Amino acid sequence: MKDVVEVHNVGMKYQSLDGEITALTDINFAVRDGEFISIVGPSGCGKSTLLSIISGLLPSTSGSVFLRGEKVSGVSRKIGYMLQKDHLFDWRTIFQNVMLGLEIRKAVTPEVTERAVELLKTYGLYEFRNKYPSQLSGGMRQRVALIRTLMTDPEILLLDEAFAALDYQTRLAVNDDIYAIIKQENKTAILVTHDIAESISMADRVIVLSKRPGTVKKIYDIDLTCTERTPMSSREAPEFRYFFLGIWKELDVHVELA
């Protein structure tokens, strides 16, 4: 598989009332085509800052990010961004929310309208197309937000704590839903999360960042014994607990590996 994203020696410094603060230093990793990557690390280590740099929303103070060999120098239409809040507009129907990005780009055509209909049908939301966000559950709203992002046909999806606002049971179900959609649509994804179990259950690899200034401490290749890989089935794999304890240890939680 080819590398879609390459992060080379990325560092980030910013000014505060207490002087210059180094948020990130010497970050290096690559993401392969179709791969699902999770990034975990202590609070304040720069995980969300790193996503903002990859997306082009924030310029790094050192190093570079490349998307399919081209240096990222600003916001790219090749990248879709999902945040903790779904940011659906309450005064627009579900279908209108899904079409919003294309309306802004003035790119609405019969073909893309048909694709929106097909995505809503495929992922169980078509019957709610004329409803409003307030009439949907939190999990359904996140599915709508993902479909809205997919409508712009990004090559890579960035998910910044995209499930953190959901209650635990809903979060587990939405993990399965979102994972299935991303894999079926053959998208590359990077997820930032504080949840170690979530990071393992969804990812092909987990990147562990150190405390601030954040740098890559270790990368785990997640190889699980599953008949069919889903976030829920991943949690039942015998290897799951060893990855969990290993990552927990890297995050400076002192436990002994069995």
Beta strands, then each sheet from edge to edge (+ up, - down):
strand 1: 3-16
strand 2: 19-32
strand 3: 36-40
strand 4: 62-67
strand 5: 70-71
strand 6: 79-82
strand 7: 156-160
strand 8: 188-192
strand 9: 205-209
strand 10: 216-221
sheet 1: 2+ 1- 4+ 5-
sheet 2: 6+ 7+ 8+ 3+ 9+ 10-
end
